[in-house]
Amino acid sequence: MLLEKSFFARPADQVAPDLLGCILVRRINEIEYRGLITETEAYDATDPACHGYRRKTERNAAIFGSPGTVYVYLIYGIYHCVNIVTDREDFCSAVLIRAIECDRIPSWSSSKDKPHRVGAGPGKLCRLFKIDRQLDGVTLHPSTDLWLEARSPTFMEPIYQTTRIGITQGADILWRWYLSDRNSISRK
């Protein structure tokens, strides 16, 4: 049921659509919260929108990590975003998890959104699952309280591919995927 390291040891643009329908699991205070991944974006070293495009720094070092680890960064000084590192170590490549659909809403969620919208955006899902820079660089595994489970073998939802959101460089690259029949994506 857990996704193995070999699943992530592929280019980001191959992993990203394959993550749709998988389950992001976060354990907090012995309670497991699950979110069906409904939207992803791919980034790698050849892409000017990627955080590691120019060089490795202390801030982006985790994106150069081992496949199946986590890269968490802060945008606008307030929102965290979680990425799954892909491909191979020392090559910057990752998949941004843009949206999830939760099985239950945590008690600390102050969202005024409808239940299917509380994880509809990378900042929202990180707030919902209490994902922040403390998880930067961890391996996806139950021992770190953050992991991914494979999608159902009967998964057959339509997937839509388009350009990524909120970037100025590499904006024409078709590296965003989402489940087209879900209302939990950040935007159509």
N, CA, C and O of each residue as an XYZ file, in Angstrom:
752
protein
N       0.807     -1.194      0.000
C       0.000      0.000      0.000
C       0.858      1.270      0.000
O       0.505      2.254     -0.648
N       1.983      1.252      0.723
C       2.905      2.388      0.704
C       3.571      2.480     -0.657
O       3.882      1.457     -1.267
N       3.790      3.689     -1.134
C       4.533      3.862     -2.367
C       6.017      3.693     -2.062
O       6.544      4.311     -1.137
N       6.671      2.869     -2.831
C       8.091      2.579     -2.628
C       8.967      3.657     -3.276
O       8.503      4.423     -4.120
N      10.224      3.702     -2.872
C      11.173      4.668     -3.409
C      11.271      4.572     -4.931
O      11.429      5.593     -5.602
N      11.181      3.367     -5.483
C      11.293      3.177     -6.938
C      10.190      3.923     -7.694
O      10.395      4.340     -8.834
N       9.029      4.093     -7.069
C       7.931      4.840     -7.697
C       8.379      6.276     -7.994
O       8.024      6.838     -9.031
N       9.157      6.864     -7.083
C       9.579      8.257     -7.197
C      10.858      8.427     -8.011
O      11.192      9.546     -8.400
N      11.576      7.342     -8.274
C      12.861      7.408     -8.979
C      12.641      7.484    -10.492
O      13.221      6.715    -11.258
N      11.799      8.419    -10.898
C      11.482      8.684    -12.299
C      11.373     10.195    -12.473
O      11.263     10.914    -11.479
N      11.400     10.696    -13.705
C      11.254     12.139    -13.910
C       9.936     12.669    -13.322
O       8.924     11.969    -13.303
N       9.974     13.904    -12.851
C       8.817     14.532    -12.200
C       7.581     14.529    -13.090
O       6.468     14.328    -12.604
N       7.768     14.751    -14.397
C       6.612     14.799    -15.289
C       5.991     13.422    -15.528
O       4.903     13.338    -16.098
N       6.644     12.360    -15.115
C       6.047     11.023    -15.148
C       5.381     10.693    -13.811
O       4.325     10.060    -13.774
N       6.000     11.124    -12.729
C       5.465     10.849    -11.394
C       4.200     11.666    -11.123
O       3.246     11.154    -10.537
N       4.189     12.922    -11.545
C       3.077     13.839    -11.217
C       1.699     13.287    -11.589
O       0.823     13.269    -10.724
N       1.454     12.837    -12.819
C       0.118     12.309    -13.112
C      -0.165     10.998    -12.385
O      -1.318     10.686    -12.089
N       0.885     10.232    -12.100
C       0.705      8.955    -11.389
C       0.379      9.148     -9.907
O      -0.089      8.215     -9.254
N       0.622     10.348     -9.368
C       0.264     10.632     -7.971
C      -1.226     10.941     -7.810
O      -1.762     10.839     -6.706
N      -1.893     11.315     -8.895
C      -3.324     11.597     -8.809
C      -4.068     10.337     -8.389
O      -3.861      9.260     -8.949
N      -4.924     10.486     -7.407
C      -5.658      9.332     -6.877
C      -4.933      8.626     -5.745
O      -5.526      7.805     -5.047
N      -3.639      8.940     -5.552
C      -2.897      8.388     -4.404
C      -3.343      9.130     -3.149
O      -4.006     10.163     -3.234
N      -2.980      8.603     -1.995
C      -3.413      9.171     -0.726
C      -2.220      9.743      0.040
O      -1.253      9.036      0.326
N      -2.304     11.032      0.365
C      -1.331     11.674      1.245
C      -1.827     11.463      2.669
O      -2.962     11.807      2.997
N      -0.967     10.892      3.514
C      -1.361     10.590      4.896
C      -0.478     11.390      5.844
O       0.743     11.442      5.694
N      -1.123     12.006      6.816
C      -0.416     12.786      7.843
C      -0.925     12.335      9.200
O      -2.123     12.399      9.476
N      -0.007     11.877     10.050
C      -0.369     11.475     11.411
C      -0.023     12.613     12.364
O       1.111     13.089     12.411
N      -1.036     13.034     13.122
C      -0.865     14.103     14.105
C      -1.537     13.639     15.393
O      -2.725     13.316     15.401
N      -0.765     13.610     16.485
C      -1.291     13.153     17.782
C      -1.975     11.790     17.675
O      -3.066     11.584     18.206
N      -1.319     10.875     16.984
C      -1.782      9.485     16.824
C      -3.038      9.332     15.960
O      -3.583      8.232     15.864
N      -3.504     10.412     15.332
C      -4.655     10.334     14.432
C      -4.163     10.501     13.006
O      -3.400     11.420     12.710
N      -4.600      9.609     12.118
C      -4.207      9.676     10.712
C      -5.262     10.412      9.900
O      -6.448     10.086      9.940
N      -4.793     11.417      9.159
C      -5.656     12.176      8.252
C      -5.237     11.818      6.841
O      -4.045     11.768      6.537
N      -6.214     11.566      5.973
C      -5.935     11.140      4.609
C      -6.523     12.129      3.610
O      -7.634     12.633      3.773
N      -5.733     12.385      2.568
C      -6.201     13.258      1.497
C      -5.928     12.627      0.145
O      -4.786     12.295     -0.175
N      -6.961     12.465     -0.635
C      -6.829     11.963     -2.005
C      -6.203     13.075     -2.843
O      -6.732     14.186     -2.888
N      -5.099     12.793     -3.495
C      -4.416     13.810     -4.303
C      -5.219     14.042     -5.582
O      -5.472     13.116     -6.353
N      -5.612     15.301     -5.789
C      -6.447     15.650     -6.934
C      -5.760     16.578     -7.932
O      -6.274     16.803     -9.027
N      -4.584     17.123     -7.553
C      -3.904     18.062     -8.448
C      -2.408     18.079     -8.147
O      -2.005     18.106     -6.984
N      -1.587     18.064     -9.196
C      -0.132     18.070     -9.049
C       0.508     18.950    -10.132
O      -0.102     19.246    -11.159
N       1.754     19.355     -9.868
C       2.575     20.046    -10.866
C       3.988     19.495    -10.793
O       4.476     19.178     -9.709
N       4.652     19.377    -11.947
C       6.021     18.873    -12.013
C       7.004     20.018    -12.229
O       6.693     21.012    -12.886
N       8.208     19.853    -11.656
C       9.304     20.809    -11.806
C      10.608     20.026    -11.857
O      10.752     19.017    -11.165
N      11.576     20.486    -12.682
C      12.902     19.860    -12.655
C      13.980     20.849    -13.083
O      13.686     21.999    -13.407
N      15.226     20.392    -13.082
C      16.392     21.245    -13.313
C      16.396     21.918    -14.679
O      17.092     22.918    -14.858
N      15.647     21.406    -15.644
C      15.604     22.008    -16.979
C      14.573     23.137    -17.077
O      14.450     23.787    -18.115
N      13.844     23.359    -15.999
C      12.688     24.241    -15.972
C      13.015     25.539    -15.225
O      13.353     25.488    -14.042
N      12.922     26.702    -15.886
C      13.267     27.957    -15.211
C      12.352     28.301    -14.027
O      12.702     29.164    -13.221
N      11.198     27.653    -13.904
C      10.303     27.897    -12.764
C      10.677     27.064    -11.541
O      10.119     27.264    -10.462
N      11.603     26.146    -11.698
C      12.008     25.251    -10.606
C      12.942     25.972     -9.630
O      13.821     26.725    -10.050
N      12.754     25.743     -8.346
C      13.567     26.400     -7.319
C      15.051     26.067     -7.415
O      15.883     26.861     -6.974
N      15.400     24.930     -7.970
C      16.806     24.560     -8.085
C      17.378     24.778     -9.465
O      18.455     24.268     -9.772
N      16.690     25.516    -10.297
C      17.111     25.730    -11.692
C      18.499     26.358    -11.789
O      19.326     25.929    -12.594
N      18.746     27.359    -10.978
C      20.035     28.064    -11.066
C      21.155     27.359    -10.298
O      22.256     27.171    -10.816
N      20.855     26.970     -9.049
C      21.888     26.311     -8.238
C      21.270     25.792     -6.945
O      20.143     26.131     -6.584
N      22.034     24.972     -6.275
C      21.640     24.443     -4.965
C      22.015     25.457     -3.896
O      23.124     25.991     -3.892
N      21.077     25.717     -2.986
C      21.317     26.634     -1.873
C      20.872     25.939     -0.590
O      20.324     24.838     -0.625
N      21.109     26.583      0.513
C      20.660     26.019      1.795
C      19.130     25.908      1.818
O      18.583     24.929      2.325
N      18.452     26.907      1.271
C      16.988     26.940      1.279
C      16.367     25.859      0.404
O      15.336     25.299      0.775
N      16.963     25.548     -0.750
C      16.359     24.584     -1.667
C      17.050     23.221     -1.670
O      16.754     22.388     -2.526
N      17.950     22.982     -0.744
C      18.756     21.750     -0.740
C      17.912     20.476     -0.784
O      18.321     19.498     -1.409
N      16.763     20.464     -0.145
C      15.938     19.250     -0.083
C      15.426     18.805     -1.452
O      15.173     17.617     -1.653
N      15.268     19.737     -2.399
C      14.781     19.355     -3.730
C      15.827     18.549     -4.499
O      15.507     17.904     -5.497
N      17.058     18.588     -4.042
C      18.143     17.804     -4.635
C      18.320     16.462     -3.913
O      19.272     15.731     -4.182
N      17.418     16.151     -3.016
C      17.533     14.958     -2.178
C      17.196     13.667     -2.885
O      17.116     13.598     -4.112
N      17.004     12.662     -2.084
C      16.712     11.316     -2.564
C      15.245     11.217     -2.982
O      14.386     11.820     -2.339
N      14.940     10.470     -4.045
C      13.537     10.283     -4.439
C      12.716      9.733     -3.263
O      13.156      8.836     -2.544
N      11.521     10.290     -3.092
C      10.660      9.859     -1.993
C      10.862     10.648     -0.717
O      10.349     10.274      0.338
N      11.615     11.750     -0.810
C      11.743     12.653      0.328
C      10.881     13.886      0.053
O      10.264     13.999     -1.006
N      10.848     14.803      1.016
C       9.948     15.937      0.938
C      10.735     17.243      0.858
O      11.730     17.432      1.557
N      10.269     18.130     -0.004
C      10.795     19.489     -0.091
C       9.649     20.430      0.267
O       8.639     20.484     -0.434
N       9.811     21.172      1.362
C       8.787     22.110      1.814
C       9.386     23.514      1.765
O      10.481     23.757      2.271
N       8.650     24.422      1.151
C       9.109     25.807      1.106
C       7.975     26.750      1.484
O       6.808     26.362      1.529
N       8.341     27.983      1.752
C       7.406     29.014      2.171
C       7.243     30.024      1.037
O       8.231     30.496      0.474
N       5.980     30.357      0.700
C       5.734     31.394     -0.303
C       4.992     32.558      0.344
O       4.220     32.378      1.285
N       5.243     33.744     -0.178
C       4.623     34.977      0.321
C       4.828     35.162      1.821
O       4.109     35.935      2.454
N       5.798     34.463      2.391
C       6.088     34.592      3.804
C       5.061     33.977      4.738
O       5.194     34.095      5.956
N       4.032     33.319      4.194
C       2.980     32.753      5.052
C       2.541     31.341      4.706
O       2.152     30.588      5.599
N       2.592     30.960      3.437
C       2.051     29.662      3.025
C       3.159     28.658      2.728
O       4.108     28.958      2.004
N       3.025     27.475      3.294
C       3.948     26.395      2.973
C       3.417     25.606      1.791
O       2.208     25.535      1.573
N       4.327     25.015      1.029
C       3.984     24.142     -0.088
C       4.802     22.868      0.054
O       5.985     22.917      0.388
N       4.165     21.719     -0.201
C       4.853     20.441     -0.062
C       5.080     19.820     -1.448
O       4.177     19.750     -2.282
N       6.310     19.381     -1.651
C       6.722     18.740     -2.892
C       7.311     17.377     -2.578
O       7.923     17.179     -1.528
N       7.123     16.447     -3.487
C       7.714     15.122     -3.366
C       8.914     15.075     -4.312
O       8.762     15.286     -5.515
N      10.090     14.803     -3.782
C      11.320     14.761     -4.577
C      11.294     13.506     -5.454
O      10.919     12.423     -5.004
N      11.699     13.678     -6.709
C      11.658     12.588     -7.689
C      13.004     12.438     -8.396
O      13.966     13.147     -8.101
N      13.042     11.521     -9.312
C      14.148     11.259    -10.227
C      15.356     10.634     -9.531
O      15.350      9.434     -9.257
N      16.386     11.419     -9.241
C      17.603     10.870     -8.633
C      18.235     11.911     -7.716
O      17.996     13.111     -7.848
N      19.036     11.425     -6.797
C      19.694     12.320     -5.847
C      20.646     13.257     -6.582
O      21.248     12.881     -7.588
N      20.776     14.479     -6.073
C      21.636     15.534     -6.612
C      21.159     16.095     -7.950
O      21.904     16.806     -8.625
N      19.926     15.779     -8.336
C      19.296     16.371     -9.519
C      17.976     16.959     -9.051
O      17.117     16.233     -8.552
N      17.807     18.252     -9.206
C      16.596     18.855     -8.666
C      15.392     18.484     -9.524
O      15.335     18.777    -10.718
N      14.433     17.829     -8.872
C      13.232     17.332     -9.540
C      12.196     17.032     -8.467
O      12.484     16.325     -7.501
N      10.983     17.570     -8.635
C       9.963     17.359     -7.605
C       8.565     17.573     -8.171
O       8.379     18.182     -9.224
N       7.596     17.051     -7.436
C       6.183     17.229     -7.767
C       5.525     18.005     -6.633
O       5.546     17.584     -5.476
N       4.944     19.138     -6.986
C       4.180     19.935     -6.031
C       2.796     19.306     -5.899
O       2.116     19.071     -6.898
N       2.384     19.037     -4.668
C       1.022     18.575     -4.419
C       0.172     19.835     -4.285
O       0.296     20.567     -3.303
N      -0.679     20.085     -5.258
C      -1.471     21.325     -5.288
C      -2.800     21.207     -4.564
O      -3.290     22.201     -4.028
N      -3.401     20.014     -4.531
C      -4.713     19.893     -3.900
C      -4.986     18.463     -3.467
O      -4.542     17.501     -4.094
N      -5.740     18.354     -2.363
C      -6.190     17.059     -1.859
C      -7.660     17.157     -1.472
O      -8.191     18.242     -1.239
N      -8.291     16.009     -1.411
C      -9.669     15.896     -0.926
C      -9.611     15.032      0.324
O      -9.253     13.856      0.255
N      -9.965     15.615      1.473
C      -9.779     14.961      2.770
C     -10.883     13.974      3.119
O     -12.034     14.122      2.709
N     -10.496     12.961      3.888
C     -11.487     12.006      4.390
C     -12.219     12.572      5.600
O     -13.370     12.216      5.856
N     -11.547     13.463      6.354
C     -12.167     14.149      7.492
C     -11.439     15.463      7.719
O     -10.253     15.598      7.420
N     -12.162     16.411      8.242
C     -11.592     17.734      8.467
C     -11.054     17.800      9.894
O     -11.807     17.577     10.842
N      -9.755     18.105     10.067
C      -9.195     18.216     11.418
C      -9.891     19.311     12.224
O     -10.380     20.293     11.664
N      -9.928     19.133     13.523
C     -10.630     20.073     14.415
C     -10.030     21.473     14.377
O     -10.742     22.445     14.629
N      -8.736     21.604     14.069
C      -8.093     22.918     14.065
C      -8.364     23.700     12.777
O      -7.989     24.868     12.679
N      -8.996     23.084     11.807
C      -9.276     23.780     10.557
C     -10.303     24.878     10.804
O     -11.413     24.620     11.271
N      -9.914     26.096     10.484
C     -10.835     27.220     10.656
C     -11.414     27.642      9.313
O     -11.959     28.737      9.169
N     -11.286     26.754      8.335
C     -11.715     27.089      6.980
C     -13.219     27.320      6.904
O     -14.019     26.593      7.492
N     -13.563     28.346      6.167
C     -14.976     28.631      5.899
C     -15.409     27.942      4.609
O     -16.569     28.018      4.205
N     -14.449     27.268      3.973
C     -14.732     26.572      2.718
C     -15.651     25.379      2.929
O     -15.802     24.871      4.040
N     -16.253     24.954      1.844
C     -17.020     23.707      1.858
C     -16.024     22.568      2.079
O     -14.849     22.714      1.742
N     -16.463     21.444      2.636
C     -15.536     20.348      2.953
C     -14.630     19.920      1.798
O     -13.465     19.595      2.026
N     -15.133     19.914      0.578
C     -14.295     19.490     -0.549
C     -13.292     20.560     -0.976
O     -12.462     20.292     -1.845
N     -13.339     21.773     -0.391
C     -12.439     22.856     -0.765
C     -11.348     23.140      0.280
O     -10.469     23.963      0.024
N     -11.381     22.491      1.430
C     -10.422     22.828      2.497
C      -8.970     22.492      2.135
O      -8.046     23.072      2.705
N      -8.760     21.567      1.198
C      -7.407     21.232      0.749
C      -7.165     21.626     -0.694
O      -6.265     21.092     -1.343
N      -7.969     22.565     -1.205
C      -7.918     22.972     -2.610
C      -6.904     24.094     -2.821
O      -7.279     25.251     -3.011
N      -5.658     23.755     -2.789
C      -4.559     24.696     -2.980
C      -3.388     24.269     -2.123
O      -3.584     23.720     -1.039
N      -2.157     24.512     -2.593
C      -0.984     24.018     -1.856
C      -0.844     24.598     -0.452
O      -0.439     23.887      0.468
N      -1.170     25.875     -0.272
C      -1.106     26.482      1.062
C      -2.188     25.950      1.974
O      -1.946     25.706      3.156
N      -3.375     25.769      1.436
C      -4.493     25.242      2.227
C      -4.199     23.831      2.716
O      -4.438     23.514      3.881
N      -3.681     22.983      1.830
C      -3.451     21.593      2.248
C      -2.345     21.507      3.279
O      -2.409     20.664      4.174
N      -1.329     22.356      3.179
C      -0.261     22.342      4.186
C      -0.769     22.839      5.537
O      -0.391     22.306      6.580
N      -1.616     23.848      5.516
C      -2.201     24.335      6.772
C      -3.087     23.250      7.386
O      -3.051     23.019      8.594
N      -3.876     22.591      6.548
C      -4.795     21.552      6.987
C      -4.061     20.366      7.620
O      -4.501     19.830      8.637
N      -2.932     19.957      7.008
C      -2.164     18.800      7.475
C      -0.958     19.185      8.331
O      -0.115     18.340      8.631
N      -0.875     20.457      8.725
C       0.235     20.946      9.563
C       1.595     20.550      8.977
O       2.449     19.980      9.657
N       1.758     20.866      7.722
C       3.027     20.621      7.026
C       3.765     21.948      6.946
O       3.243     22.934      6.425
N       4.990     21.961      7.471
C       5.798     23.171      7.424
C       7.263     22.792      7.220
O       7.571     21.631      6.953
N       8.155     23.751      7.342
C       9.582     23.519      7.058
C      10.214     22.479      7.993
O      11.286     21.961      7.679
N       9.597     22.167      9.105
C      10.138     21.126      9.978
C      10.156     19.775      9.262
O      10.944     18.899      9.620
N       9.302     19.597      8.262
C       9.262     18.341      7.503
C      10.154     18.377      6.261
O      10.256     17.378      5.550
N      10.793     19.497      5.995
C      11.676     19.630      4.837
C      12.789     18.596      4.898
O      13.544     18.548      5.869
N      12.892     17.775      3.873
C      13.957     16.777      3.786
C      13.635     15.413      4.364
O      14.436     14.491      4.213
N      12.486     15.246      5.025
C      12.169     13.934      5.605
C      11.797     12.937      4.508
O      11.365     13.316      3.419
N      11.973     11.674      4.817
C      11.563     10.601      3.915
C      10.092     10.304      4.151
O       9.636     10.240      5.293
N       9.356     10.124      3.067
C       7.946      9.752      3.180
C       7.854      8.354      3.765
O       8.232      7.374      3.123
N       7.348      8.270      4.987
C       7.272      6.977      5.673
C       6.450      7.171      6.948
O       6.480      8.252      7.536
N       5.718      6.142      7.385
C       4.957      6.287      8.638
C       5.814      6.719      9.834
O       5.301      7.354     10.756
N       7.098      6.388      9.833
C       7.955      6.777     10.951
C       8.159      8.298     11.030
O       8.530      8.815     12.083
N       7.918      9.015      9.924
C       8.042     10.480      9.922
C       6.677     11.162     10.014
O       6.586     12.389      9.961
N       5.620     10.363     10.152
C       4.243     10.857     10.270
C       3.723     11.513      8.991
O       2.728     12.238      9.028
N       4.386     11.264      7.867
C       3.934     11.749      6.559
C       4.316     10.709      5.517
O       5.489     10.359      5.380
N       3.319     10.214      4.781
C       3.613      9.202      3.763
C       2.553      9.213      2.677
O       1.532      9.893      2.774
N       2.834      8.429      1.631
C       1.910      8.297      0.504
C       1.514      6.844      0.327
O       2.339      5.939      0.443
N       0.239      6.639      0.045
C      -0.282      5.302     -0.233
C      -0.741      5.252     -1.687
O      -1.220      6.242     -2.240
N      -0.583      4.079     -2.289
C      -0.930      3.879     -3.696
C      -2.422      4.096     -3.925
O      -3.244      3.889     -3.032
N      -2.742      4.510     -5.120
C      -4.158      4.669     -5.453
C      -4.806      3.306     -5.635
O      -4.129      2.295     -5.823
N      -6.100      3.303     -5.577
C      -6.875      2.072     -5.710
C      -6.606      1.418     -7.066
O      -6.461      2.123     -8.065
N      -6.536      0.082     -7.122
C      -6.329     -0.589     -8.411
C      -7.487     -0.351     -9.384
O      -7.343     -0.569    -10.587
N      -8.629      0.093     -8.868
C      -9.784      0.354     -9.731
C      -9.879      1.827    -10.144
O     -10.863      2.235    -10.762
N      -8.870      2.619     -9.807
C      -8.863      4.042    -10.148
C      -8.980      4.225    -11.661
O      -8.189      3.667    -12.422
N      -9.960      5.003    -12.089
C     -10.154      5.238    -13.527
C     -10.696      6.639    -13.797
O     -11.414      6.832    -14.778
N     -10.378      7.613    -12.964
C     -10.908      8.955    -13.154
C     -10.199      9.674    -14.304
O      -9.006      9.469    -14.528
N     -10.941     10.517    -15.031
C     -10.304     11.272    -16.113
C      -9.301     12.290    -15.571
O      -9.570     12.981    -14.588
N      -8.149     12.371    -16.223
C      -7.077     13.289    -15.839
C      -6.937     14.353    -16.914
O      -6.919     14.051    -18.107
N      -6.838     15.608    -16.474
C      -6.678     16.729    -17.378
C      -5.264     17.271    -17.225
O      -4.761     17.385    -16.108
N      -4.618     17.607    -18.342
C      -3.262     18.148    -18.331
C      -3.286     19.557    -18.894
O      -3.942     19.820    -19.901
N      -2.561     20.471    -18.233
C      -2.556     21.868    -18.659
C      -1.281     22.556    -18.174
O      -0.356     21.902    -17.692
N      -1.243     23.881    -18.306
C      -0.097     24.660    -17.827
C      -0.212     24.880    -16.321
O      -1.293     24.779    -15.741
N       0.926     25.182    -15.708
C       0.976     25.379    -14.260
C       0.425     26.747    -13.869
O       0.230     27.624    -14.711
N       0.181     26.903    -12.581
C      -0.464     28.100    -12.048
C       0.540     28.965    -11.287
O       1.407     28.443    -10.585
N       0.422     30.285    -11.426
C       1.152     31.219    -10.574
C       2.631     31.368    -10.860
O       3.387     31.780     -9.980
N       3.066     31.041    -12.075
C       4.479     31.199    -12.416
C       4.603     32.121    -13.623
O       3.660     32.276    -14.399
N       5.763     32.725    -13.771
C       5.992     33.586    -14.936
C       6.981     32.948    -15.903
O       6.871     33.142    -17.114
N       7.939     32.193    -15.391
C       8.891     31.498    -16.254
C       8.425     30.063    -16.460
O       7.928     29.429    -15.529
N       8.582     29.559    -17.658
C       8.146     28.190    -17.954
C       6.632     28.042    -17.918
O       6.112     26.938    -17.760
N       5.930     29.157    -18.065
C       4.473     29.157    -17.939
C       3.773     28.377    -19.044
O       2.610     28.005    -18.894
N       4.459     28.126    -20.145
C       3.841     27.413    -21.259
C       4.028     25.891    -21.180
O       3.505     25.164    -22.025
N       4.755     25.412    -20.191
C       5.015     23.971    -20.058
C       3.775     23.289    -19.487
O       3.235     23.720    -18.468
N       3.335     22.240    -20.139
C       2.112     21.514    -19.740
C       2.431     20.485    -18.653
O       2.345     19.279    -18.882
N       2.799     20.976    -17.471
C       3.199     20.082    -16.381
C       2.280     20.201    -15.175
O       2.735     20.082    -14.037
N       1.023     20.430    -15.404
C       0.020     20.412    -14.333
C      -1.044     19.390    -14.705
O      -1.516     19.338    -15.841
N      -1.410     18.572    -13.708
C      -2.425     17.549    -13.927
C      -3.453     17.629    -12.821
O      -3.115     17.934    -11.677
N      -4.707     17.358    -13.151
C      -5.736     17.296    -12.118
C      -6.841     16.334    -12.525
O      -7.027     16.018    -13.700
N      -7.570     15.880    -11.505
C      -8.714     15.006    -11.731
C      -9.875     15.890    -12.149
O     -10.403     16.655    -11.342
N     -10.270     15.785    -13.403
C     -11.207     16.750    -13.976
C     -12.619     16.695    -13.414
O     -13.373     17.656    -13.564
N     -12.994     15.598    -12.775
C     -14.344     15.499    -12.222
C     -14.424     15.901    -10.744
O     -15.486     15.781    -10.132
N     -13.334     16.367    -10.175
C     -13.305     16.735     -8.742
C     -13.452     18.239     -8.556
O     -12.958     19.027     -9.362
N     -14.135     18.624     -7.488
C     -14.289     20.033     -7.148
C     -13.227     20.500     -6.159
O     -13.233     21.661     -5.750
N     -12.318     19.613     -5.772
C     -11.320     19.937     -4.749
C     -10.025     20.471     -5.332
O      -9.066     20.666     -4.585
N      -9.956     20.714     -6.630
C      -8.729     21.254     -7.205
C      -8.665     22.760     -6.963
O      -9.682     23.392     -6.676
N      -7.467     23.331     -7.079
C      -7.310     24.758     -6.784
C      -8.045     25.626     -7.801
O      -8.699     26.603     -7.436
N      -7.934     25.263     -9.078
C      -8.715     25.961    -10.102
C      -8.653     25.180    -11.398
O      -7.656     24.523    -11.699
N      -9.739     25.259    -12.165
C      -9.819     24.532    -13.443
C      -9.120     25.324    -14.533
O      -9.075     24.886    -15.682
